Amino acid sequence: MVNFLLSIMADLENLTDLQPQGGCSDDNFRYHFKLKCGKCGEITQKETYVSLVETVPLPIGKGNTHLIQKCKFCCRDGTVTMITGRGRPLTHEDSEAKKSAPLMLFECRGYEPLDFVFRGEWQAVSLDGTKFTGIDLSGGEEYVDYDEKGGYPVMISNPRAAFHVVK
């Protein structure tokens, strides 16, 4: 078992607190990524997803996990379990300092997560407190809007993510 922490970075202009809509531990948010088999090294061609509301029972032992998947090359089963409580939004200060923010922790057995995809709806808050929801970051596109309250443009560009092994 290895724990992988998903961290995100982006260039935030006049925005802060970038996170999945509903928060970092939103039960319905789907985290999309590819998987690399820990036995044979095969990388899935299609990305898969996990969400907190979708669980399956473990085939051996007690408990549940969020994903059980069989490697198409070597037929080995692997699991991915989400662990809440380690994520937080990406702040304006993080962006200015070129730092990442932890988003979600994944306990992986037999797989390594790769290539996170910014799908789903995201949210952020302007520096004057205006909430922006329904933000689409898929495809690495920029998000541009205007804060009427503050009287300035807001933008999210260059979204990127990485998985890091943590203890």
Backbone as CSV, one residue per row, in Angstrom:
resi,resn,N_x,N_y,N_z,CA_x,CA_y,CA_z,C_x,C_y,C_z
1,MET,0.837,-1.174,0.000,0.000,0.000,0.000,0.886,1.244,0.000
2,VAL,0.548,2.163,-0.895,1.265,3.423,-0.981,0.233,4.546,-1.006
3,ASN,0.514,5.629,-0.308,-0.365,6.791,-0.319,0.174,7.829,-1.289
4,PHE,-0.712,8.307,-2.154,-0.374,9.337,-3.132,-1.213,10.572,-2.853
5,LEU,-0.549,11.710,-2.684,-1.230,12.969,-2.449,-1.317,13.724,-3.763
6,LEU,-2.547,14.052,-4.162,-2.765,14.857,-5.355,-2.648,16.322,-4.969
7,SER,-1.717,17.030,-5.613,-1.533,18.462,-5.378,-1.807,19.208,-6.670
8,ILE,-2.406,20.400,-6.545,-2.696,21.210,-7.724,-1.985,22.549,-7.648
9,MET,-1.715,23.104,-8.829,-1.148,24.443,-8.967,-1.883,25.121,-10.118
10,ALA,-1.928,26.434,-10.091,-2.493,27.220,-11.185,-2.069,28.660,-10.981
11,ASP,-2.117,29.426,-12.062,-1.875,30.853,-11.968,-3.220,31.526,-11.726
12,LEU,-3.379,32.110,-10.545,-4.625,32.766,-10.162,-4.461,34.275,-10.227
13,GLU,-5.330,34.916,-10.991,-5.311,36.373,-11.070,-6.557,36.914,-10.389
14,ASN,-6.378,37.611,-9.278,-7.455,38.191,-8.488,-8.430,37.153,-7.937
15,LEU,-7.984,35.915,-7.798,-8.802,34.837,-7.246,-8.040,34.096,-6.156
16,THR,-8.792,33.402,-5.311,-8.218,32.549,-4.283,-9.147,31.366,-4.044
17,ASP,-8.701,30.420,-3.263,-9.495,29.264,-2.837,-10.055,28.440,-3.995
18,LEU,-9.198,28.090,-4.960,-9.600,27.212,-6.050,-9.719,25.785,-5.526
19,GLN,-10.883,25.163,-5.775,-11.148,23.804,-5.318,-12.325,23.233,-6.091
20,PRO,-12.537,21.917,-5.984,-13.723,21.353,-6.628,-14.982,22.015,-6.078
21,GLN,-15.975,22.179,-6.935,-17.213,22.791,-6.471,-17.788,21.940,-5.351
22,GLY,-18.101,22.551,-4.244,-18.586,21.829,-3.074,-17.490,21.563,-2.057
23,GLY,-16.237,21.860,-2.403,-15.132,21.686,-1.465,-14.240,20.511,-1.817
24,CYS,-13.095,20.448,-1.169,-12.105,19.408,-1.461,-12.618,18.013,-1.143
25,SER,-13.525,17.900,-0.202,-14.074,16.593,0.157,-15.519,16.444,-0.314
26,ASP,-15.872,17.109,-1.420,-17.208,16.989,-1.982,-17.455,15.533,-2.351
27,ASP,-18.500,14.941,-1.805,-18.790,13.527,-2.031,-19.020,13.181,-3.497
28,ASN,-19.572,14.101,-4.267,-19.943,13.804,-5.649,-18.875,14.142,-6.680
29,PHE,-17.818,14.832,-6.285,-16.793,15.220,-7.252,-16.030,13.987,-7.716
30,ARG,-15.811,13.908,-9.027,-15.087,12.780,-9.603,-13.654,13.180,-9.930
31,TYR,-12.707,12.446,-9.356,-11.286,12.651,-9.619,-10.883,11.729,-10.770
32,HIS,-10.502,12.310,-11.921,-10.158,11.554,-13.126,-8.640,11.468,-13.289
33,PHE,-8.132,10.258,-13.559,-6.706,10.058,-13.797,-6.488,8.700,-14.451
34,LYS,-5.271,8.483,-14.926,-4.882,7.177,-15.459,-4.202,6.391,-14.351
35,LEU,-4.086,5.085,-14.556,-3.449,4.212,-13.573,-2.310,3.443,-14.210
36,LYS,-1.238,3.264,-13.432,-0.095,2.456,-13.861,-0.032,1.231,-12.965
37,CYS,-0.011,0.053,-13.585,0.045,-1.200,-12.837,1.390,-1.302,-12.106
38,GLY,1.331,-1.648,-10.819,2.542,-1.788,-10.025,3.317,-3.056,-10.319
39,LYS,2.702,-4.005,-11.009,3.383,-5.260,-11.312,4.066,-5.212,-12.680
40,CYS,3.303,-4.864,-13.731,3.851,-4.933,-15.090,4.165,-3.560,-15.697
41,GLY,3.717,-2.483,-15.051,4.010,-1.146,-15.548,3.074,-0.652,-16.640
42,GLU,2.065,-1.430,-16.999,1.097,-1.044,-18.026,0.293,0.173,-17.548
43,ILE,0.124,1.153,-18.439,-0.650,2.356,-18.134,-1.985,2.255,-18.857
44,THR,-3.064,2.507,-18.120,-4.383,2.433,-18.733,-4.492,3.436,-19.873
45,GLN,-5.148,3.022,-20.962,-5.309,3.914,-22.103,-6.333,4.993,-21.811
46,LYS,-7.376,4.623,-21.103,-8.425,5.573,-20.747,-8.262,5.949,-19.279
47,GLU,-8.676,7.174,-18.964,-8.644,7.544,-17.556,-9.850,6.943,-16.854
48,THR,-9.695,6.740,-15.576,-10.772,6.242,-14.737,-11.084,7.334,-13.719
49,TYR,-12.101,7.138,-12.918,-12.401,8.131,-11.899,-12.798,7.447,-10.607
50,VAL,-12.670,8.203,-9.524,-13.160,7.775,-8.220,-13.914,8.946,-7.604
51,SER,-14.913,8.621,-6.802,-15.626,9.645,-6.030,-15.970,9.046,-4.673
52,LEU,-16.165,9.898,-3.705,-16.412,9.430,-2.340,-17.718,8.665,-2.197
53,VAL,-18.718,8.963,-3.038,-20.016,8.300,-2.887,-20.061,6.925,-3.530
54,GLU,-19.102,6.600,-4.366,-19.105,5.315,-5.053,-18.077,4.386,-4.408
55,THR,-18.563,3.379,-3.707,-17.675,2.424,-3.050,-18.068,0.999,-3.431
56,VAL,-17.118,0.110,-3.303,-17.335,-1.310,-3.535,-16.688,-2.081,-2.391
57,PRO,-17.259,-3.244,-2.034,-16.645,-4.026,-0.956,-15.330,-4.646,-1.414
58,LEU,-14.382,-4.707,-0.491,-13.107,-5.363,-0.787,-13.337,-6.859,-0.987
59,PRO,-12.665,-7.479,-1.969,-12.872,-8.910,-2.214,-12.349,-9.797,-1.089
60,ILE,-11.337,-9.309,-0.385,-10.760,-10.067,0.722,-10.761,-9.157,1.947
61,GLY,-11.234,-9.649,3.059,-11.250,-8.862,4.274,-12.504,-8.025,4.396
62,LYS,-12.465,-7.109,5.338,-13.617,-6.249,5.603,-13.357,-4.860,5.059
63,GLY,-14.411,-4.142,4.821,-14.298,-2.753,4.419,-14.642,-2.531,2.966
64,ASN,-14.533,-1.280,2.572,-14.854,-0.853,1.222,-13.694,-0.075,0.634
65,THR,-13.723,0.073,-0.666,-12.765,0.902,-1.380,-13.535,1.673,-2.444
66,HIS,-12.882,2.603,-3.074,-13.559,3.414,-4.086,-13.370,2.873,-5.495
67,LEU,-12.372,2.022,-5.701,-12.157,1.446,-7.023,-11.404,0.132,-6.905
68,ILE,-11.896,-0.878,-7.603,-11.154,-2.117,-7.815,-11.068,-2.274,-9.321
69,GLN,-9.858,-2.442,-9.820,-9.683,-2.563,-11.267,-8.633,-3.618,-11.570
70,LYS,-8.881,-4.382,-12.620,-7.964,-5.430,-13.040,-7.101,-4.901,-14.182
71,CYS,-5.799,-5.131,-14.105,-4.889,-4.740,-15.187,-5.207,-5.590,-16.411
72,LYS,-5.377,-4.948,-17.544,-5.710,-5.671,-18.776,-4.529,-6.473,-19.308
73,PHE,-3.313,-6.151,-18.873,-2.134,-6.853,-19.377,-1.780,-8.068,-18.522
74,CYS,-1.639,-7.861,-17.203,-1.199,-8.972,-16.335,-2.322,-9.557,-15.481
75,CYS,-3.509,-8.980,-15.551,-4.709,-9.460,-14.845,-4.641,-9.316,-13.320
76,ARG,-3.735,-8.514,-12.818,-3.638,-8.297,-11.374,-4.660,-7.244,-10.950
77,ASP,-5.336,-7.485,-9.828,-6.277,-6.517,-9.280,-5.536,-5.455,-8.487
78,GLY,-6.059,-4.248,-8.523,-5.541,-3.157,-7.709,-6.704,-2.350,-7.167
79,THR,-6.456,-1.617,-6.097,-7.509,-0.792,-5.500,-7.026,0.637,-5.307
80,VAL,-7.993,1.545,-5.285,-7.741,2.950,-4.965,-8.796,3.364,-3.948
81,THR,-8.337,3.843,-2.798,-9.226,4.303,-1.731,-8.914,5.766,-1.425
82,MET,-9.945,6.583,-1.384,-9.777,8.008,-1.085,-9.761,8.214,0.430
83,ILE,-8.880,9.102,0.883,-8.770,9.414,2.302,-8.976,10.913,2.454
84,THR,-10.053,11.287,3.111,-10.389,12.706,3.258,-9.628,13.346,4.411
85,GLY,-9.693,14.663,4.462,-9.112,15.401,5.572,-7.712,15.932,5.336
86,ARG,-7.127,15.679,4.175,-5.770,16.155,3.895,-5.747,17.270,2.857
87,GLY,-6.894,17.562,2.248,-6.933,18.548,1.175,-7.348,19.928,1.648
88,ARG,-6.979,20.915,0.824,-7.375,22.300,1.075,-7.367,23.041,-0.265
89,PRO,-8.047,24.177,-0.330,-8.069,24.939,-1.587,-6.702,25.547,-1.922
90,LEU,-6.491,25.801,-3.207,-5.314,26.536,-3.674,-5.584,28.016,-3.453
91,THR,-4.728,28.678,-2.688,-4.937,30.085,-2.363,-4.171,31.005,-3.323
92,HIS,-4.527,32.276,-3.266,-3.821,33.281,-4.059,-2.346,33.330,-3.640
93,GLU,-2.100,33.188,-2.337,-0.727,33.200,-1.824,0.075,32.016,-2.363
94,ASP,-0.553,30.839,-2.421,0.103,29.662,-3.005,0.501,29.955,-4.446
95,SER,-0.446,30.500,-5.206,-0.212,30.788,-6.622,0.922,31.787,-6.813
96,GLU,0.911,32.843,-6.031,1.959,33.866,-6.119,3.334,33.287,-5.787
97,ALA,3.372,32.363,-4.820,4.636,31.754,-4.394,5.003,30.537,-5.251
98,LYS,4.179,30.232,-6.257,4.403,29.060,-7.135,4.417,27.759,-6.336
99,LYS,3.551,27.696,-5.304,3.423,26.504,-4.474,2.149,25.754,-4.851
100,SER,2.142,24.470,-4.551,0.954,23.663,-4.801,0.138,23.535,-3.526
101,ALA,-1.104,23.095,-3.688,-1.976,22.835,-2.548,-2.419,21.378,-2.605
102,PRO,-2.397,20.678,-1.460,-2.866,19.295,-1.445,-4.381,19.264,-1.651
103,LEU,-4.850,18.349,-2.495,-6.279,18.295,-2.796,-6.939,17.036,-2.229
104,MET,-6.340,15.869,-2.485,-6.929,14.610,-2.007,-5.823,13.575,-1.853
105,LEU,-6.000,12.699,-0.874,-5.059,11.612,-0.625,-5.685,10.297,-1.097
106,PHE,-4.892,9.498,-1.818,-5.347,8.221,-2.350,-4.443,7.109,-1.815
107,GLU,-5.067,6.093,-1.225,-4.333,4.895,-0.810,-4.441,3.900,-1.957
108,CYS,-3.302,3.539,-2.534,-3.297,2.678,-3.722,-2.584,1.361,-3.423
109,ARG,-3.211,0.296,-3.858,-2.622,-1.050,-3.743,-2.587,-1.647,-5.142
110,GLY,-1.389,-1.822,-5.666,-1.240,-2.419,-6.983,-1.282,-1.436,-8.142
111,TYR,-1.554,-0.193,-7.858,-1.618,0.832,-8.905,-0.938,2.118,-8.442
112,GLU,-0.553,2.912,-9.418,-0.033,4.256,-9.182,-0.861,5.219,-10.023
113,PRO,-1.431,6.266,-9.426,-2.209,7.219,-10.214,-1.289,8.152,-11.009
114,LEU,-1.705,8.473,-12.236,-0.945,9.358,-13.131,-1.892,10.316,-13.846
115,ASP,-1.377,11.409,-14.316,-2.068,12.287,-15.264,-3.465,12.709,-14.821
116,PHE,-3.566,13.386,-13.694,-4.853,13.907,-13.235,-5.430,14.843,-14.294
117,VAL,-6.749,14.753,-14.496,-7.444,15.582,-15.481,-8.410,16.508,-14.738
118,PHE,-8.349,17.789,-15.039,-9.219,18.783,-14.398,-10.614,18.742,-15.023
119,ARG,-11.387,17.748,-14.679,-12.773,17.648,-15.137,-13.698,18.075,-14.021
120,GLY,-14.958,18.182,-14.334,-15.947,18.561,-13.337,-15.959,20.064,-13.139
121,GLU,-16.783,20.488,-12.210,-16.924,21.910,-11.927,-16.079,22.309,-10.727
122,TRP,-15.463,23.473,-10.841,-14.588,24.012,-9.811,-15.166,25.330,-9.321
123,GLN,-14.643,25.809,-8.212,-15.070,27.097,-7.667,-13.867,27.860,-7.149
124,ALA,-14.024,29.176,-7.108,-12.997,30.066,-6.563,-13.697,31.318,-6.046
125,VAL,-12.947,32.125,-5.308,-13.477,33.353,-4.732,-12.562,34.499,-5.127
126,SER,-13.162,35.635,-5.534,-12.333,36.792,-5.871,-11.727,37.365,-4.600
127,LEU,-10.746,38.214,-4.770,-10.086,38.822,-3.612,-11.026,39.747,-2.843
128,ASP,-12.147,40.138,-3.480,-13.172,40.950,-2.804,-14.327,40.108,-2.275
129,GLY,-14.254,38.775,-2.433,-15.259,37.899,-1.853,-16.356,37.411,-2.788
130,THR,-16.304,37.746,-4.070,-17.305,37.259,-5.016,-17.020,35.797,-5.333
131,LYS,-18.051,34.958,-5.202,-17.885,33.527,-5.441,-18.140,33.216,-6.920
132,PHE,-17.220,32.464,-7.518,-17.355,32.012,-8.896,-17.508,30.496,-8.864
133,THR,-18.579,29.976,-9.449,-18.849,28.542,-9.454,-19.011,28.053,-10.890
134,GLY,-19.018,26.747,-11.047,-19.197,26.162,-12.369,-18.013,26.379,-13.284
135,ILE,-16.840,26.552,-12.716,-15.632,26.815,-13.500,-15.201,25.528,-14.204
136,ASP,-14.961,25.621,-15.518,-14.528,24.481,-16.326,-13.048,24.636,-16.640
137,LEU,-12.227,23.741,-16.117,-10.781,23.766,-16.360,-10.327,22.610,-17.247
138,SER,-11.271,21.888,-17.830,-10.911,20.731,-18.656,-10.115,21.177,-19.877
139,GLY,-9.194,20.340,-20.274,-8.374,20.639,-21.444,-7.309,21.687,-21.197
140,GLY,-7.079,22.069,-19.940,-6.059,23.059,-19.635,-6.426,24.467,-20.089
141,GLU,-7.706,24.676,-20.378,-8.168,25.978,-20.850,-8.069,27.024,-19.741
142,GLU,-7.971,28.276,-20.166,-8.030,29.381,-19.218,-9.480,29.640,-18.834
143,TYR,-9.662,30.114,-17.623,-10.976,30.582,-17.189,-10.847,32.085,-16.994
144,VAL,-11.707,32.834,-17.659,-11.675,34.292,-17.562,-13.083,34.777,-17.259
145,ASP,-13.196,35.720,-16.311,-14.487,36.312,-15.958,-14.221,37.726,-15.441
146,TYR,-15.265,38.367,-14.969,-15.132,39.728,-14.465,-15.850,39.823,-13.127
147,ASP,-15.183,40.411,-12.138,-15.771,40.612,-10.817,-16.440,41.980,-10.800
148,GLU,-17.766,41.991,-10.880,-18.523,43.248,-10.892,-18.316,44.027,-9.593
149,LYS,-18.314,43.328,-8.478,-18.163,43.970,-7.165,-16.809,44.666,-7.046
150,GLY,-15.754,43.969,-7.438,-14.412,44.524,-7.322,-14.011,45.404,-8.496
151,GLY,-14.676,45.202,-9.643,-14.376,46.013,-10.820,-13.078,45.610,-11.514
152,TYR,-12.778,44.316,-11.532,-11.547,43.868,-12.181,-11.748,42.481,-12.790
153,PRO,-10.897,42.113,-13.759,-10.993,40.774,-14.340,-10.392,39.734,-13.395
154,VAL,-10.884,38.505,-13.536,-10.333,37.375,-12.792,-9.960,36.301,-13.806
155,MET,-8.916,35.528,-13.477,-8.474,34.515,-14.425,-7.778,33.367,-13.699
156,ILE,-7.990,32.167,-14.253,-7.251,30.977,-13.838,-6.580,30.452,-15.092
157,SER,-5.268,30.298,-15.044,-4.548,29.772,-16.200,-3.517,28.746,-15.752
158,ASN,-3.085,27.951,-16.713,-2.035,26.968,-16.494,-2.314,26.016,-15.326
159,PRO,-3.532,25.413,-15.268,-3.784,24.448,-14.188,-2.932,23.193,-14.393
160,ARG,-2.331,22.717,-13.322,-1.503,21.523,-13.401,-1.601,20.777,-12.077
161,ALA,-1.281,19.483,-12.146,-1.421,18.642,-10.973,-0.306,17.611,-10.948
162,ALA,-0.031,17.098,-9.765,0.979,16.049,-9.600,0.599,15.169,-8.430
163,PHE,0.971,13.903,-8.536,0.811,12.951,-7.451,2.162,12.756,-6.779
164,HIS,2.178,12.816,-5.434,3.412,12.641,-4.670,3.210,11.535,-3.649
165,VAL,4.201,10.689,-3.487,4.144,9.647,-2.472,4.322,10.303,-1.103
166,VAL,3.438,9.947,-0.166,3.512,10.476,1.199,3.381,9.328,2.185
167,LYS,3.823,9.560,3.388,3.727,8.541,4.434,2.499,8.776,5.269
